[in-house]
Amino acid sequence: MSDGTINIDEFKMIYIAPMRSLVQDVVGNFIKRLNPFGLKVEELTGDHQLSQKWDIITRKDRERSYTQLVRLIILDEVHLLHDDRGPVLEAVIARTIRTIETTQDAVCFVGLSATLPNYEYIATFLNVKREGLFHFDNSYRPVPLEQQYIGITEKKAIKPFQIMNDLVYDKVMEHVGKNQVLIFVHSRKETGKTARAIRDACLEKDTIGAFLKDGSASQEILRTEAEQTKNLELKDLFPYSFAIHHAGMNRADRTLVEDLFAERHIQILVSTGTLAWGVYLPAHTVIIKGTQVYNPEKGRWTELGALDVMQLPIESQMISKLVDNLNAEIVLGTVQNIRKAAEWLSYTYLYVHLIHSAAIQLDKSHLIRYDRKTGNFQVTEHGRIAKFRHITVREEEKIELQKLLERVPIPIKESIDEPSAKINVLLQAYISQLKLDGFALMADMIYITQSAGR
């Protein structure tokens, strides 16, 4: 590329994301931006677990020539290392980083996340230099974010759903005619039910006119689209400036809804979480209806996970799939023995997370000082003292310790059963040059006196 030309046969770029809707949105963006340079953009997706696609490719020997051409890997939503799908993503990254160090190929990693409080850990995992790490807190928001939480205490089976619909209607009416509203629900069926419930409430209370003015351009556009669409729910909702969006709709209908909302023709959009994964639709007000989501594995409704509600530190889930991933590396030939297995493990986020977590715990206990920016440790006096925690008081030592306790110059308040009392007694006995009657305490005294100086 020194002469300004690009040889498209010499490199490849990989974008990895957890959901098809996000990949499709990014693929469309890349096609527009990269086609003028003659770069071809292809989509490789399934229903779920898109990181597994790249994992499968990198596990195959015959694909080595393909993977060796990769020069850029973009990891979107990298906080999913904490998710059930995390071990796959972690194994892919560890395998790739290890290969890079072996082949000395120049490959750039870019990790992206909007919910990553312990970003330093991920940076260490990806071998990111300090100058390549960027963190944007709330001060970077172009528009301030105001949050409001409304609790429902009603326990009867049907009542909470009716109360939620009434609350959503009230919040929608606060912004009708001024701002667009995006409502998130937790199932595909619930999108239509919620949209119709709000629409019917508006019709019943004669407030539907606030959403769409007669004779407006938006009204004509929505009527035309309602006549042309084959989706019965959209056909029913479009004339009222309402719409729904979920992964069960065909791609043309989803794109139509996104475009109509972006152009401000649709005022109220009810969607599942698909829109939250990278489909960029601005809305003044966002309502999240309910905190329970259906879990097909458990066969029941469960509360939203902590990661869905707040930003929590991202932890490795590799331990749950360690056997499978180790087997994959052995089959690939990258791990031939225990030493190589330990080396491979050092490339995982599990390794990084264990070290960082232990260091933070020591720092909180004031046993060390841990500089998270540099990764440096500094011992404290408490840490030096904690070294002696493994010293115990053995039954056969108590008689001799009791005799020493009565002879040491400085009185000791603790009971002789306490390890701290034993350490104190032996240290004073050494300084005072008191003679030990037997050899039971000699080893501990030597250790304590040697360590005390440090």
N, C-alpha and C positions, 0 to 999 in steps of 0.2 A: 504493500500500500504506500510505499515511499514516493511513487510517482502519481499518487492520487487515484489510482484504479483499485477496484475491489475484486479479488478472485473468489467468487462465491463457492468454489469447490474446495477451498482450503479451510473453511470454518463452519461451525454450526452453533446456534444459540438455543437454549432450552428454557422454557418458562413452565414452572410447576406450580399448580394451584389446587385447592381441595375440591372445587365444585365446577361442574360443567358450565353453569351460567356465567361464572366469573371468567373461565377460559374463553368462552365464546365471545364475551364482551372485549377481552384483551386481544383476541385474534383479529376481530374486526378492526380494532384500533391499529394494530401492527400492520395489517394489510394496507391500510390507507397510507401509513407513514413509510413503509419499507418497500412497497412495490415500485416506486419511482427509482429505487436503487437497484432494481433487478433481483431483489431478495424474495424468495418464495416462503410463504408462511403456511404451515400445515397444522391441523388440529388432531390431537390424539386423545380421545376422551372415552370414558365409560359412564356408567350411572354414578359411581362413587369411587373414592379412593384413587384419585388421579396420580398421586405420587407412586402408586403401585405400578403404573404403566412404565415409568422410567426405571423403577426397581427391577422389573422383569427384563427390560432391555439390557441393563448393566450386568445382569446375572448370566447372560448368554455369551459364551466364548466367541461365537461367530459374529457377534455385534461389536467386537472390540474395535474393528477398523472404523466403525461409525462413531462410537463414543469418543475415540481419540481425536476426532475433529472438533469436539465441543470446546469453545473458547469462553462462553458466557453462560452461567446458570442463574436464573432469577427464581427465588423461592418466595412466593407470595403467601401471606397468612402464616408466617413461620412459627407463630405461637401455637399452631396445631401440633407441635412436638408434645404438648401436654395431652392431646386428644388420644382416643383409641387408635387412630391412624398414625400417631406419632412415631412408633417404632419403625415403620416402613420408611418414613421421611428421614429419620435419624440414621438408619442403616445406609440409605442411599448417599447421604451427605458424607458419612464416615468413609464409605468405600471410595467415593470420588476424591475426597481430600487425600486419602492414603495413596491413591493412584497418582494424583498430581505430584506428590512429594517423591514418588518413585520414578516417574517419567520426566519430572522437571518441566512439564508442559505449563504454559502460561494460561491458566483458567481463572476467570474472575467470578466470584460469588457475590450475589446481591440478595440480601434477606430483607423482606418487607413485613411490617406488622403495624396495626393501629392499636394493639392492646398487648404491650410487651414491657411490663415494669422492670424486669431483671434483664434488660437488653445487654448488659455487660457480659452475662453468661453466654448468651448466644453469639456475641462478638468473639469471645474466646474460642467457642466451639468452631466457628467459621474461619478462625485465624485472621480476623479483621484487625488491621492496625488502628491505632488510636485516631489518626487523621481520617480514617475511612468510616468512623462511627458517628452517626447523626441521630440526635434525640430531640423531638419536638414536643414540648409540654403544652398545657392549655393556653399559655401566653401567646402562642403562635396562631390561635384560632382567629380567623378574620371576622367571625361573628360570635359573640358570647353565647354560651350554651346554658340555658336555664332548665333545671330538672324538677319534676314534681311527681310525688309518689302518692297513690290513693289506695288505701287498704280496704278490703271487704271482709267483714266479720261474720256475715250470714253463713250458716252451716247447712241449711236445707238444700236438697239435691238440685232443684231447678232455680231457686231464687237467685243464687250468685250470678248466673248467666244473664238473667234479666236485669239485675242491677248493673252489671258490667256494660250491657248494651245501652242502658239509660245514661250511664256516665260517659260513654263514648259519644253518644248523641249530644250531650250537653257540651262536651269539649269541642266537638265539630262545629256546633252552632256559634261558639265564641269566635270562630275564625272564618265562618262562611262569608263569601263575598270579598274577603280581604286576602286570605292566604290559602294555599293548597295544603291538604292534610294527607299524611301517609300513615296508614294503620297496619301494624304487624300482628298477625295471628299465628297459631302454632299448628295448623293443619290445613290441607287444601280445601276440605269441605267447609271449614270455618270461614274462608274468604267470602264465599257466596252468601253464607248465612248472615255474616256480620254486615256485609254491604246491603243486603235486602232488608235487614232489621233497621238500619239507619234510614234507608230510603223510605220504608213503610212508615216509620215514625214521623218523617218529614211530611209525607202525604197526609197522615192522620192529623197532624198539628198545623197543616197548611203553611209549611215553611219551605217547601220544595222550590218555590220561585226564587229564593235567595241564592240558589246554586247556579242557575242558568237563566239569563234574561231572554224573553221571547224576541225572536228576530235577530239575535246575535249571530256572529260568524261561527262561534263555537257550537251553537245549537244546530246549525245547518250541517256542519262537519260531522258532528256526532250522530246525527240522524242518518246521514249518508253511510257512515261506517257501520252503524247498527243494521242497516239493510243488507250490507255486503258481507258481514262476518257470518261464519257458520257456527260460532260458539254461542249457544243459547243463552248463557248467563250474561255475556257481553251484550248480546242483542237486547236483553231485558234491561240492563243497567246504563248503557251508553246514553240514551235520551235524557237521563237525569244528571249527567256529568259524573257518574260513578263508574268504577271499573274494578276488576280483580286481576291478580297476577300470581301464578304459582308454576312450579316445574311440570305439572301435569298438562298444561296447555301447550298447544303446538307452538313452534318457534315464531311463526308469522304473527300469531295472535299476541304473543308476549312482546314482540318488537313493536307491534301496532300500539299496544297499551303504553309502552315506554315512551314512544314518540308523542302520543297524544298528551301524556302527562307532562313531558318536557316542554311541549308547546303551550301548556297551560289551558288546554281545552277541557281536561279532566280535573275536577276539583278534589274528589275524594277517591283515593286508591287504597284498596285493601289487599294485602299481600302476605305471603309466607316469607321466611327468611331469605329466599333467593335474591330479593332485591338488595338485601344488606351485604351481599357478597360481590361487591365490585361493580354493580350496575348503578351508575352515578346519576341519580335523579334528585335534584334539589327540592326540599320541602321545608316550609317554615315550621310546621308542627308535625311531630312524629308521636304516635300513640302505640304503645305496646300493650296489647290486650291479653291479660292473664299471665301467669307465671308457671303454668303446667304444660308439658309437652308429652305426647304419646310416645312411649318407648316400646317398640315392637318386640325387643328381646325379652322384656319383662312382662309384656302383655297388659300393661296398665299405664295410667297417666302418672308422670313423675315431675317433680319440681325442676325448673331450669337449673342447669349446672352453674357452679360458681363462676366459671369463665364467661358464661353468657351474661352475667349480671354485673360483674366488676372485674377490674384488672388485678389478677392475682399472679404471683411469681410462677413462671412456667417451669414445671418439673419434668424430668425424663420419664417416659413409660417403657423404656427399652427392656427393663428387667423382665417384663411380662412376655416378651418375644425373644429373649436372649438365645434360647436353644435353637429356634428356627433360623435366626440371623447368623449365628455361629456356624450352623450346618451349611448355610448358603455360601459363606466365605470359604469353608473347607472344600466344598465342591468346586468353587471357582479356582482354588489353588492358591489363594492369597494368604491362607492360614494353614501351616503345615504341622505346627506343634504348639505346646503350651506357651512357650515364649512369644511366638508370633501372635497367639490368641490374646495374650496380655497387651501386646503392642497394638493390635487392632482395637481393643477395648479403650485404649488411651485416646483414640480418635473420636470416640462417641460423646454425645452430650451427657450421657449417664456419668461418665468419668468426670467431666467438667463440673456437672451439677453436684456430685458427691463432694468434691474438693471444696467448691465454693460454699456449699451449705455448712460443712464442718467448720470452715474458717469463719463464717458469719456467726455460728453458734459460739465459737471460742471468743470472738470479738464482743458479742453481747454479754458474755460472762466475765469480760474484762481479763481474760487469760492471755490474750494477744491483742495487738492493734493491727487491724486489717485495712489497708488502703485499697479500696475497690477499683480505683482508677489505674493504679500501677500494678496491683496484685501482690504487693510486698507485705510480708509479715514482720512484726516487731514484738518480741517477747515482753511481758510485763512481770512485775513482782508477784502478782497473783498466779501467773502462769508458772513461775519458778517454784512457788510453794506447792502448786497442784501436782508437780512431779512426784511428790511423796505420797500421793493418795493410795498407791498400791501397797504401801507399808502397813502391815496388819499386826495386831497384838495377839501372839500365840499363847495358848494356855500355859505352856511350860515356862514362859518368860515372865509371868506376872509376879512371882515371888521375888525374883531378882530386881524387877522394875520397881516394885514397892519399896525395896531397901534403898535403891538409888534415889527414889522420889523423896525420901526422908533426909538424904544427905546433900542434895544439890543446893547451891547457895540461894537461888531465886525460887520462891514458892510457885507451884503450878496448880491452877484452879481446876483443870480438867481431871476427870476420872482416869485412872490408869488403863481403863478399857478403851480409851480413845486413842487412835493412831497419832493425833497431834501431841498428846501427852507423852507418848513414847519417843517421838522425834525430839521434843523439848528436853526430856530427861537425858537422852543419849548425847545430845549436843552439849548440854551443860556438863555432863560427866566427862566428855572429851576435853572441854576447855579447862575444867577443874582438875583434870588428870586423876579422876577417880578410877580405881581398879575394878575390873569386872571379875566376878567370881567364876564364871563359866564361859563357854564359847557360843552359847545360844544367841547372844546379842552382838557378837563381834562383827559378823558380816554386815548387819544393818548399820552399826556404828561407823564402819569404814565407808559405806555408801553415803550415809548422811553427811559425814565430815568432808568427803570429797566433793559432794554436790553443793554444800552450804556456801562454799567460797564463790561459786558461780552466781 
